[in-house]
Amino acid sequence: MAPKSGEISLVDDKESLTKDTSLSANETEEIWSSILKGVASSKIVPTKNLLILGDRESGKTALIRHLKGVEDEETFEVPNANGTMSKSVGTGTDDSSPIDKHSNNELALSYTFVEVKDDEAEDTLTRLGIYQLAGSHESYQSLLRFALNSSTLPDSLVVIVLDWARPWTFIETLQRWIKFLEVGIENIKTEGSSGTKDGWSKGKVVVEELKESIERFIQTYSEPDSTNPNAATVNSESEDVALPLGPGVLTTNLSVPLVVVCTKSDKVSSYLERELDYKEERFDYIQQCLRTICLKYGAALFYTTTRLPETFTNLRQYILHRLLGFRPTSSDTKSAFAFNIKANYVERDRVLVPAGSDSWRVIKFLKEGFDCNELLQGWNLDMGEKSSSEEDTGEKISARKVYEEEIIAHEDRDKPLSVQTTIEAEDEQEFFQRHFDTLQRANSERPPPPSVVGPMAAPSYSYGDIGADIPDLDNSLPKAPPRTSPNPQVKNPLQPPNTTITNGTTAPPSNGSAPNPNPNPSQNNTQNEVLANFFQNLLSKKTTTTGPSATSSNEPITTPAINKQDNRKMVEKELNKLRTTTTSSMAGK
């Protein structure tokens, strides 16, 4: 049946209404999406990166904790000028905090972050990501690219941590970590090099731009106004004149802002000065060496200690100043992250030297006689760099060697007796190859085993010392008169076993040679006489012990007793034969 016309128009109206509704819903969704995207784009928080490098137990964990604003107050004693002790409130020492003991970093590369907020608006201005690398071995280079690469390098700052508990390791630690960082920068230069021309890559372009930025920052540095402490230290190309770099300033540009932090500066007075007898001249020498090296790389120098929390506050403010606030906006000349603190060279536990504020002239003013150029030449020698100065014509001496001769190493008394060290197992094939020659030589020198097949030679024994240690028990016994032996087959009892008598026959020697019966007659005679006296004494003792028992008994003598007496007579008879032999031999001489 054909549909009616009214029904057809009703269906068309429903379809058109559905289409209009879907169009309006899509338009509404697009409007809200655009609004949300606009709000999200306006709320995007920029991220800055902070890479902390340092050896184990150097105070890195305490440094990160203070940068995040976490402090643990505790009461400790400080000496007064009159020699008494007074209690003060602080955050403990860097290496004895309970948080450090329970939160030691055991990761090869760790990460945490802190949100930097504006004090006025309470808005999050940026997120500061903090990376911590566990070691400087070349195997950690593969992890360094997660913290430093061509994308993150423009927004990064590197901190190298030194430990005042071991000041004799300062130069060695700096050289090791700076070499590690230089290798990482060279790897960044190779990023994005595929398909490029003239040897330029994305990473190399980024590195060269950052080098120019760091050089411009140091050239335009100006000291904060002492009369107006609220005024910001402005580094702007339009307002400040770029001055030429002085001698030894930024001779090696790493293309990344660098800060050297010496933690546990309270050890200067509590440990080094009191226990190790460090003098003021030695502390000045250490500071001059560190400042000369920092000047070469355009780095800042900070001393920190948990006894003085403001040292960490100054360091945090300087880090934010380098990452966020060294350029003011066009509308406001006051920066929220300006660094208005002047350099401090005098107080040895809170030294503060911003990048761009130092020079060789200021370093030499601290202590006369210090040669910055000589130290720099020795440093270049250690780092394998070629010096470009025309004055470097003399003999160069290692800076590390000179420093370690001046700052003598001492054993760490606070270290545990047993330190877990990483044991690397040697490949077994390499081990066998290394000892193969030794094993072959040992097998060739080993004597052949004795043969178990065939006749075995009779052992030969030396009887020269038999009876020499037997004492003469009875010298008063009468000696028997010389008599000749009726039995010619009776041999000397001291005769070797290969000529013993068996059933009246003498066994020939196994080696086929006739034995010498008496090689030394005088010695044998003396031995025979001693043996005769020894056996005679035994017989006399036996007679004494058996006599009373025989007389006290009323029983008749039995047959076994008669046998014992016969045996005693036989022994006496043999002894008389021995005496006769001895006497005849002496008469023959």
VEXDREN-636604 format. One record per residue (C-alpha): residue in three letters; residue number from 1; y, z, x. Coordinates in steps of 0.001 Angstrom, whole numbers, plus 500000, padded with zeros to 6 digits. Each point is the difference from the previous one (the first is absolute). Last residue first. Layout:
// residues N
PT  code  pos       Y       Z       X
PT   ALA  NUM       Y       Z       X
...
This chain:
// residues 589
PT  code  pos       Y       Z       X
PT   LYS  589  446282  567589  643451
PT   GLY  588  496267  500209  499338
PT   ALA  587  500241  503778  499659
PT   MET  586  502494  499593  497159
PT   SER  585  497671  497595  498196
PT   SER  584  497076  502336  500457
PT   THR  583  501933  502930  498613
PT   THR  582  501132  498132  496886
PT   THR  581  496529  498680  499259
PT   THR  580  498549  503449  500414
PT   ARG  579  502634  501484  497715
PT   LEU  578  499175  497414  497330
PT   LYS  577  496299  500724  500347
PT   ASN  576  500673  503695  499649
PT   LEU  575  501896  499238  496796
PT   GLU  574  496998  498073  498662
PT   LYS  573  497746  502966  500655
PT   GLU  572  502403  502337  498362
PT   VAL  571  499956  497746  496903
PT   MET  570  496220  500020  500009
PT   LYS  569  499957  503745  500299
PT   ARG  568  502290  500324  496996
PT   ASN  567  497692  497745  497987
PT   ASP  566  497061  502196  500896
PT   GLN  565  501958  503029  498864
PT   LYS  564  500776  498317  496674
PT   ASN  563  496349  499125  499512
PT   ILE  562  498940  503595  500588
PT   ALA  561  502453  501077  497290
PT   PRO  560  498499  497447  497593
PT   THR  559  496533  501435  500640
PT   THR  558  500768  503480  498882
PT   ILE  557  500938  503046  501982
PT   PRO  556  498671  503099  498351
PT   GLU  555  502070  501841  497432
PT   ASN  554  501803  503143  501003
PT   SER  553  503405  498275  500283
PT   SER  552  502652  501749  502047
PT   THR  551  498823  498426  503224
PT   ALA  550  500233  496385  498769
PT   SER  549  503442  500462  498400
PT   PRO  548  501281  501563  503174
PT   GLY  547  499027  496990  502172
PT   THR  546  501105  497020  497894
PT   THR  545  503749  500270  500672
PT   THR  544  499692  500666  503736
PT   THR  543  497427  497232  500541
PT   LYS  542  502201  497432  498230
PT   LYS  541  502993  501000  502103
PT   SER  540  497963  499535  503191
PT   LEU  539  498789  496594  498796
PT   LEU  538  503554  498842  499248
PT   ASN  537  501135  501114  503440
PT   GLN  536  497200  497983  501622
PT   PHE  535  501039  496946  497988
PT   PHE  534  503587  500206  501310
PT   ASN  533  498939  500765  503561
PT   ALA  532  497780  496933  500021
PT   LEU  531  502757  497850  498513
PT   VAL  530  502438  501102  502714
PT   GLU  529  497443  499263  502706
PT   ASN  528  499299  496591  498580
PT   GLN  527  503698  499189  499921
PT   THR  526  500477  501018  503646
PT   ASN  525  497026  497927  501012
PT   ASN  524  501273  496962  498072
PT   GLN  523  503371  500143  501745
PT   SER  522  498458  500334  503461
PT   PRO  521  497540  497175  499365
PT   ASN  520  502520  497333  498853
PT   PRO  519  498295  496759  499042
PT   ASN  518  496709  501793  499263
PT   PRO  517  497526  498101  497906
PT   ASN  516  501632  496557  500513
PT   PRO  515  498677  497899  497176
PT   ALA  514  497830  496930  500607
PT   SER  513  501464  496933  498333
PT   GLY  512  498403  498162  497064
PT   ASN  511  502763  500750  497512
PT   SER  510  497677  501894  497696
PT   PRO  509  499047  502617  502609
PT   PRO  508  496280  500550  500389
PT   ALA  507  498379  502640  497835
PT   THR  506  498104  502568  502099
PT   THR  505  496506  500884  498965
PT   GLY  504  498441  503452  499532
PT   ASN  503  499845  499828  496219
PT   THR  502  503726  499053  499751
PT   ILE  501  502270  500861  502916
PT   THR  500  503695  499053  499761
PT   THR  499  501450  497245  502179
PT   ASN  498  502460  498311  497533
PT   PRO  497  501110  503436  498839
PT   PRO  496  501801  500783  503263
PT   GLN  495  498482  502719  502228
PT   LEU  494  501456  503440  499507
PT   PRO  493  496586  501441  499267
PT   ASN  492  498994  499040  503584
PT   LYS  491  496585  498460  499939
PT   VAL  490  496485  501397  499799
PT   GLN  489  497572  497291  501187
PT   PRO  488  499384  501601  503356
PT   ASN  487  498234  502955  498418
PT   PRO  486  499265  502619  502603
PT   SER  485  503710  500517  500648
PT   THR  484  500698  501439  503397
PT   ARG  483  501272  503505  500287
PT   PRO  482  503107  501517  501412
PT   PRO  481  500234  503698  499357
PT   ALA  480  501445  501060  496663
PT   LYS  479  503593  501153  499883
PT   PRO  478  500765  503547  499214
PT   LEU  477  502455  500507  497126
PT   SER  476  503358  501343  501126
PT   ASN  475  501972  496873  499139
PT   ASP  474  499594  500498  496282
PT   LEU  473  502108  498107  497499
PT   ASP  472  501314  497268  502290
PT   PRO  471  502285  498221  497597
PT   ILE  470  499150  496656  498389
PT   ASP  469  503004  497583  500277
PT   ALA  468  498469  497808  502694
PT   GLY  467  496680  499927  498183
PT   ILE  466  500129  496276  499292
PT   ASP  465  502891  498413  501872
PT   GLY  464  498087  497275  501935
PT   TYR  463  497855  498995  497073
PT   SER  462  501600  496641  499342
PT   TYR  461  498354  498100  497191
PT   SER  460  498578  496495  499848
PT   PRO  459  499113  498565  496642
PT   ALA  458  496888  497825  499769
PT   ALA  457  500750  496346  499523
PT   MET  456  499404  498478  496605
PT   PRO  455  497449  497283  499551
PT   GLY  454  500750  497058  497713
PT   VAL  453  501848  499442  496722
PT   VAL  452  502805  502354  498906
PT   SER  451  502572  498229  502162
PT   PRO  450  503220  501936  500634
PT   PRO  449  503166  498667  498247
PT   PRO  448  502198  497605  501980
PT   PRO  447  503218  501485  501460
PT   ARG  446  503302  499395  498017
PT   GLU  445  502539  497982  502023
PT   SER  444  499531  496811  497963
PT   ASN  443  500327  501866  496693
PT   ALA  442  503237  501675  501112
PT   ARG  441  501494  496685  501074
PT   GLN  440  499207  498435  496644
PT   LEU  439  501496  502945  498128
PT   THR  438  503209  499882  502032
PT   ASP  437  500332  496247  499552
PT   PHE  436  499590  500284  496232
PT   HIS  435  502481  502875  499586
PT   ARG  434  503049  497900  498966
PT   GLN  433  497826  497577  498033
PT   PHE  432  498403  502876  498103
PT   PHE  431  503381  501475  499071
PT   GLU  430  501369  496593  499006
PT   GLN  429  496987  499515  497749
PT   GLU  428  500458  503469  498518
PT   ASP  427  503609  499387  499037
PT   GLU  426  502031  503007  501014
PT   ALA  425  500788  502601  497372
PT   GLU  424  503650  500879  499599
PT   ILE  423  500655  503709  499711
PT   THR  422  503259  500962  498300
PT   THR  421  501182  503362  501115
PT   GLN  420  499869  503263  498114
PT   VAL  419  501995  502573  501899
PT   SER  418  498301  503163  501188
PT   LEU  417  502118  502751  501488
PT   PRO  416  502654  499652  497349
PT   LYS  415  503554  499176  501140
PT   ASP  414  502608  502744  500108
PT   ARG  413  499874  500355  503753
PT   ASP  412  500687  496334  500673
PT   GLU  411  499653  499604  503738
PT   HIS  410  503172  499220  501858
PT   ALA  409  501392  496666  501154
PT   ILE  408  502753  499920  502591
PT   ILE  407  503373  498655  498899
PT   GLU  406  501558  498720  503247
PT   GLU  405  496891  498262  501322
PT   GLU  404  499235  498813  496463
PT   TYR  403  503445  498394  499740
PT   VAL  402  499778  498203  503339
PT   LYS  401  496541  498633  499182
PT   ARG  400  501056  498879  496512
PT   ALA  399  503064  498255  501340
PT   SER  398  497889  498048  502483
PT   ILE  397  501951  499304  503177
PT   LYS  396  501805  496754  500766
PT   GLU  395  501022  499053  503522
PT   GLY  394  503498  498609  500176
PT   THR  393  501365  496707  498664
PT   ASP  392  500687  500940  496384
PT   GLU  391  503758  499525  500213
PT   GLU  390  499844  496457  498613
PT   SER  389  498689  501278  496684
PT   SER  388  497422  497923  498130
PT   SER  387  497052  502331  500602
PT   LYS  386  496594  498571  499236
PT   GLU  385  497979  502103  497590
PT   GLY  384  496524  501385  500662
PT   MET  383  500588  503198  498027
PT   ASP  382  499560  502242  503037
PT   LEU  381  502288  497851  502156
PT   ASN  380  502581  499812  497219
PT   TRP  379  499962  503804  499856
PT   GLY  378  500457  500247  503764
PT   GLN  377  503011  497695  499801
PT   LEU  376  501430  502026  497107
PT   LEU  375  499606  503232  501944
PT   GLU  374  501835  498490  502973
PT   ASN  373  502812  498736  497770
PT   CYS  372  500470  503366  498322
PT   ASP  371  500456  501834  503301
PT   PHE  370  500553  503734  499395
PT   GLY  369  502114  501622  502699
PT   GLU  368  502359  501845  497696
PT   LYS  367  498699  501635  496866
PT   LEU  366  501246  499533  496427
PT   PHE  365  502732  497571  501140
PT   LYS  364  497354  497560  501187
PT   ILE  363  498872  499444  496394
PT   VAL  362  503559  499451  498768
PT   ARG  361  500637  497326  502638
PT   TRP  360  496662  498352  499335
PT   SER  359  500886  499576  496330
PT   ASP  358  499368  501667  496651
PT   SER  357  501448  499660  496488
PT   GLY  356  498306  496736  499014
PT   ALA  355  496860  501566  498548
PT   PRO  354  500619  503579  498937
PT   VAL  353  499442  502782  502582
PT   LEU  352  499128  503437  498581
PT   VAL  351  498794  502877  502167
PT   ARG  350  499036  503054  497960
PT   ASP  349  498020  502262  502372
PT   ARG  348  502060  499192  503121
PT   GLU  347  503365  500600  498434
PT   VAL  346  502303  497957  502247
PT   TYR  345  499398  496321  499229
PT   ASN  344  501044  499864  496340
PT   ALA  343  501151  496683  498541
PT   LYS  342  502316  500188  497022
PT   ILE  341  498785  500356  496445
PT   ASN  340  501512  497744  497330
PT   PHE  339  496997  497890  499050
PT   ALA  338  500755  498083  496809
PT   PHE  337  497347  499972  497338
PT   ALA  336  502125  500110  496839
PT   SER  335  502447  497570  501565
PT   LYS  334  503748  500399  499572
PT   THR  333  501934  496757  500240
PT   ASP  332  499587  499284  496286
PT   SER  331  500595  496651  498331
PT   SER  330  498569  497733  502677
PT   THR  329  496909  502140  500459
PT   PRO  328  499374  501940  503162
PT   ARG  327  497669  498865  502804
PT   PHE  326  498195  502666  502060
PT   GLY  325  498444  501506  496888
PT   LEU  324  496504  498851  499321
PT   LEU  323  497503  499835  502877
PT   ARG  322  502126  501241  502912
PT   HIS  321  501795  502619  497904
PT   LEU  320  496756  501084  498339
PT   ILE  319  498540  500681  503445
PT   TYR  318  503182  501804  501100
PT   GLN  317  499963  502273  496958
PT   ARG  316  496362  500869  500557
PT   LEU  315  500687  500857  503657
PT   ASN  314  502963  502185  499104
PT   THR  313  497948  501878  497421
PT   PHE  312  497159  500391  502481
PT   THR  311  502342  501667  502496
PT   GLU  310  501483  502049  497143
PT   PRO  309  496635  501732  499598
PT   LEU  308  500518  501938  503274
PT   ARG  307  496855  502066  500662
PT   THR  306  498036  496939  498861
PT   THR  305  501108  498241  503151
PT   THR  304  501516  496607  500662
PT   TYR  303  501561  498199  502984
PT   PHE  302  501349  496539  499162
PT   LEU  301  500535  496848  502093
PT   ALA  300  501159  496615  498630
PT   ALA  299  498664  496698  501292
PT   GLY  298  501795  496920  501342
PT   TYR  297  496962  499117  502118
PT   LYS  296  501582  500534  503435
PT   LEU  295  502160  502862  498718
PT   CYS  294  496868  501839  498863
PT   ILE  293  498636  499774  503550
PT   THR  292  503198  501384  501529
PT   ARG  291  500194  502713  497332
PT   LEU  290  496446  501160  500682
PT   CYS  289  500515  500184  503762
PT   GLN  288  503309  501854  499615
PT   GLN  287  498457  502514  497603
PT   ILE  286  497101  500734  502353
PT   TYR  285  502393  500465  502938
PT   ASP  284  502212  502331  497969
PT   PHE  283  496987  502146  499085
PT   ARG  282  499055  500183  503685
PT   GLU  281  503498  501022  501056
PT   GLU  280  500042  502805  497434
PT   LYS  279  496941  501601  501550
PT   TYR  278  496362  499986  498910
PT   ASP  277  498137  503209  500867
PT   LEU  276  496665  498994  498436
PT   GLU  275  499674  503110  497823
PT   ARG  274  503564  500837  499020
PT   GLU  273  501806  496660  500313
PT   LEU  272  497215  497713  498852
PT   TYR  271  498567  502210  497270
PT   SER  270  502575  501731  497811
PT   SER  269  503152  498315  501317
PT   VAL  268  499077  496311  499954
PT   LYS  267  497087  500599  497630
PT   ASP  266  502566  500215  497166
PT   SER  265  500337  496225  500451
PT   LYS  264  496742  499602  498073
PT   THR  263  500546  496271  499357
PT   CYS  262  501609  497396  502248
PT   VAL  261  500909  497072  497715
PT   VAL  260  500637  496513  501429
PT   VAL  259  501582  497693  497393
PT   LEU  258  499626  496205  500001
PT   PRO  257  501599  497359  497786
PT   VAL  256  497908  496796  500113
PT   SER  255  500699  496753  501872
PT   LEU  254  498367  501359  503193
PT   ASN  253  503081  499256  502105
PT   THR  252  499490  500703  503700
PT   THR  251  503210  500182  502073
PT   LEU  250  501522  501921  497119
PT   VAL  249  502524  501867  502172
PT   GLY  248  499218  500253  503736
PT   PRO  247  503519  499026  501021
PT   GLY  246  502429  499840  497078
PT   LEU  245  499775  497719  496979
PT   PRO  244  503080  497978  499137
PT   LEU  243  502168  501300  497157
PT   ALA  242  499755  498586  496496
PT   VAL  241  503309  500787  498319
PT   ASP  240  499791  502075  496880
PT   GLU  239  501431  499165  496536
PT   SER  238  498508  496626  499143
PT   GLU  237  496672  500440  501819
PT   SER  236  499355  503328  498340
PT   ASN  235  498458  503152  501367
PT   VAL  234  501755  502847  498223
PT   THR  233  499489  503647  500855
PT   ALA  232  500997  501606  496771
PT   ALA  231  502922  502347  499532
PT   ASN  230  499037  503419  498695
PT   PRO  229  500484  501609  503416
PT   ASN  228  503694  499091  500041
PT   THR  227  501640  501443  503121
PT   SER  226  496903  499394  502140
PT   ASP  225  499920  496323  499018
PT   PRO  224  496492  498649  500526
PT   GLU  223  499388  498089  503255
PT   SER  222  499900  496235  499688
PT   TYR  221  497059  497595  500212
PT   THR  220  500904  496306  499812
PT   GLN  219  498080  498890  503103
PT   ILE  218  496968  502077  499084
PT   PHE  217  499746  498558  496479
PT   ARG  216  500635  496445  501249
PT   GLU  215  497102  500269  502437
PT   ILE  214  497756  501297  497249
PT   SER  213  500945  497145  497640
PT   GLU  212  499571  497349  502708
PT   LYS  211  496518  501277  500766
PT   LEU  210  499223  500034  496270
PT   GLU  209  500829  496299  499724
PT   GLU  208  497786  499192  502990
PT   VAL  207  497047  501921  498538
PT   VAL  206  500297  498320  496594
PT   VAL  205  500117  496534  501555
PT   LYS  204  496969  500810  502154
PT   GLY  203  498022  501141  496969
PT   LYS  202  500725  496849  498025
PT   SER  201  499028  497800  502902
PT   TRP  200  501878  498016  502628
PT   GLY  199  498092  498205  502751
PT   ASP  198  502047  496761  499658
PT   LYS  197  498200  499127  496756
PT   THR  196  498156  502062  497440
PT   GLY  195  496800  498981  498198
PT   SER  194  498240  503331  500583
PT   SER  193  502293  502568  501649
PT   GLY  192  500293  502246  496945
PT   GLU  191  499366  503174  501986
PT   THR  190  500012  499480  503783
PT   LYS  189  503159  502047  500544
PT   ILE  188  498405  502942  498196
PT   ASN  187  497266  500125  502641
PT   GLU  186  502640  500280  502720
PT   ILE  185  501574  502916  498109
PT   GLY  184  496615  501790  499870
PT   VAL  183  499472  499530  503743
PT   GLU  182  503449  501465  500635
PT   LEU  181  499144  503028  497846
PT   PHE  180  496905  500822  502061
PT   LYS  179  501982  499597  503207
PT   ILE  178  502628  502352  498534
PT   TRP  177  497277  502486  499080
PT   ARG  176  498465  500147  503481
PT   GLN  175  503270  500070  501895
PT   LEU  174  501415  502776  497829
PT   THR  173  496876  502131  500352
PT   GLU  172  499911  499610  503797
PT   ILE  171  503683  500870  500327
PT   PHE  170  499819  503090  497781
PT   THR  169  496685  501397  501281
PT   TRP  168  501506  502687  502291
PT   PRO  167  501854  501371  496951
PT   ARG  166  496784  501369  498487
PT   ALA  165  501003  502698  497460
PT   TRP  164  503145  497935  499456
PT   ASP  163  497891  497413  498163
PT   LEU  162  501197  496409  499632
PT   VAL  161  500096  498010  496732
PT   ILE  160  500882  496287  499901
PT   VAL  159  501778  499036  496757
PT   VAL  158  500152  496369  498817
PT   LEU  157  502325  498643  497304
PT   SER  156  499197  497334  497406
PT   ASP  155  501806  497879  497416
PT   PRO  154  500340  496779  502042
PT   LEU  153  496405  500466  501300
PT   THR  152  498339  500125  496565
PT   SER  151  499555  496266  499339
PT   SER  150  499332  498810  503570
PT   ASN  149  497506  502793  500520
PT   LEU  148  500065  503695  500850
PT   ALA  147  498095  502575  497926
PT   PHE  146  496914  497979  499066
PT   ARG  145  500265  498111  503307
PT   LEU  144  499489  503264  501903
PT   LEU  143  496429  500291  498749
PT   SER  142  498666  497110  502105
PT   GLN  141  501859  501388  502989
PT   TYR  140  498048  503263  499705
PT   SER  139  497178  498631  502205
PT   GLU  138  502502  499703  502851
PT   HIS  137  500063  503781  500305
PT   SER  136  503290  501673  499108
PT   GLY  135  498636  502534  497537
PT   ALA  134  500197  501516  496505
PT   LEU  133  502659  497821  498380
PT   GLN  132  502217  501599  497370
PT   TYR  131  501755  497987  497312
PT   ILE  130  502830  501402  497871
PT   GLY  129  501251  498007  497010
PT   LEU  128  503556  500827  499005
PT   ARG  127  500618  499066  496383
PT   THR  126  503584  499087  499205
PT   LEU  125  502934  500931  497819
PT   THR  124  498184  502205  497523
PT   ASP  123  502639  501182  497569
PT   GLU  122  501321  503543  499907
PT   ALA  121  503484  498571  499338
PT   GLU  120  501924  502238  502389
PT   ASP  119  497516  500933  502706
PT   ASP  118  498537  496503  500132
PT   LYS  117  496259  500060  500423
PT   VAL  116  497650  499088  502819
PT   GLU  115  496402  499951  498838
PT   VAL  114  497480  501089  502615
PT   PHE  113  496908  498135  501067
PT   THR  112  496598  500526  501555
PT   TYR  111  497730  497856  502132
PT   SER  110  497298  500608  502571
PT   LEU  109  498599  497664  502649
PT   ALA  108  497036  501096  502138
PT   LEU  107  499409  502920  497695
PT   GLU  106  499296  503576  501127
PT   ASN  105  503429  501365  499135
PT   ASN  104  500102  503753  500166
PT   SER  103  500587  501526  496596
PT   HIS  102  498407  503439  500244
PT   LYS  101  501282  501097  503409
PT   ASP  100  503347  498297  499576
PT   ILE   99  500585  501781  496705
PT   PRO   98  499396  503358  501643
PT   SER   97  502838  499342  502464
PT   SER   96  499129  500830  503598
PT   ASP   95  500774  496750  501854
PT   ASP   94  503540  499303  498843
PT   THR   93  501050  503616  500200
PT   GLY   92  501020  502016  496993
PT   THR   91  502242  498878  497159
PT   GLY   90  502902  502349  500491
PT   VAL   89  501238  503460  499077
PT   SER   88  501239  502280  502745
PT   LYS   87  498986  503387  501310
PT   SER   86  501829  501561  502923
PT   MET   85  498752  500808  503493
PT   THR   84  501935  501973  502581
PT   GLY   83  501008  498673  503431
PT   ASN   82  503763  500422  499624
PT   ALA   81  500543  496287  499254
PT   ASN   80  497466  500076  497187
PT   PRO   79  496430  498738  500070
PT   VAL   78  498501  498365  496884
PT   GLU   77  497299  501455  497791
PT   PHE   76  498250  498097  497224
PT   THR   75  500018  499983  496209
PT   GLU   74  498427  497130  498109
PT   GLU   73  501246  497095  497940
PT   ASP   72  497745  497098  499220
PT   GLU   71  501933  496773  499553
PT   VAL   70  499353  496825  498007
PT   GLY   69  502975  497599  499891
PT   LYS   68  498051  496771  500521
PT   LEU   67  501543  499582  503442
PT   HIS   66  498998  503589  500703
PT   ARG   65  496345  499337  499190
PT   ILE   64  500006  496787  502012
PT   LEU   63  501281  501838  503081
PT   ALA   62  497499  502832  499557
PT   THR   61  497182  497462  499893
PT   LYS   60  501304  498173  503074
PT   GLY   59  500234  503158  502118
PT   SER   58  498344  498826  503227
PT   GLU   57  496542  501193  499021
PT   ARG   56  498535  496524  500551
PT   ASP   55  502138  497432  501746
PT   GLY   54  502958  498250  498457
PT   LEU   53  501179  497099  497858
PT   ILE   52  501807  500336  496659
PT   LEU   51  500760  496801  498053
PT   LEU   50  502705  500274  497327
PT   ASN   49  500179  497309  497332
PT   LYS   48  502659  499263  497420
PT   THR   47  499276  499040  496405
PT   PRO   46  502556  498771  497460
PT   VAL   45  499764  501459  496495
PT   ILE   44  499991  497430  497196
PT   LYS   43  501898  501449  497054
PT   SER   42  502288  496996  499314
PT   SER   41  497023  497662  500079
PT   ALA   40  498134  502205  497571
PT   VAL   39  502933  500020  497568
PT   GLY   38  500257  496228  500119
PT   LYS   37  496277  499564  499580
PT   LEU   36  500021  502321  497019
PT   ILE   35  502824  498065  498320
PT   SER   34  498342  496622  500672
PT   SER   33  496734  501266  498587
PT   TRP   32  501773  501370  496924
PT   ILE   31  501618  496638  499291
PT   GLU   30  496771  498096  500572
PT   GLU   29  498186  502221  497560
PT   THR   28  502685  499486  497336
PT   GLU   27  499789  496198  500420
PT   ASN   26  496244  500098  499698
PT   ALA   25  500199  502095  496830
PT   SER   24  502628  497633  498458
PT   LEU   23  497780  497007  500694
PT   SER   22  496950  501686  498510
PT   THR   21  501906  500870  496813
PT   ASP   20  501360  496473  499607
PT   LYS   19  496500  498498  500330
PT   THR   18  498558  502382  497393
PT   LEU   17  502772  499140  497548
PT   SER   16  499366  496271  500471
PT   GLU   15  496283  500461  499270
PT   LYS   14  500666  502053  496859
PT   ASP   13  502481  497432  498649
PT   ASP   12  497535  497176  500552
PT   VAL   11  497324  501851  498057
PT   LEU   10  502298  500515  497060
PT   SER    9  501025  496343  499984
PT   ILE    8  496370  498942  499720
PT   GLU    7  499308  502407  497134
PT   GLY    6  502823  498566  498021
PT   SER    5  498726  496428  500450
PT   LYS    4  496625  500746  498452
PT   PRO    3  496841  499535  501930
PT   ALA    2  497628  497139  499256
PT   MET    1  496628  500932  498607
